[in-house]
Amino acid sequence: MASRTAPGSAGGIAPHAARSLAGTVISMLEGAELLSRVTADDTPLRDAAVHLAQLVDAAPRT
């Protein structure tokens, strides 16, 4: 998968929003992974990916 931004950059997302967004992304992925393991179904991970992409795209830019 190709990177959209340079390593170490926030992709133009405002720094305060990038920190908060990173925590949200990690939390959502951890929850989706747990649900996927418990249910033996990858749907929670696929759903999380769709919603996280929308969330990142909507993040305030600098």
C-alpha positions, 0 to 999 in steps of 0.5 A: 500500500502506497503512503499518501504522505511523507513519513512523520507528517500528519498529511496536512491534518491540523496537529491537535486534530491529528493527535486526537484522530490517532487515538480514535483510529487505534481505539476503533481498530482495537475494538473491531479486531476484538469483535472480529476474533470473538465472532470469527467474522471480518465484518467489524474490521471492514466496517471500521475501515470504511468509517475510519476512511471517512473520518480521516477524510473529514479531519480539519486540514491546515 
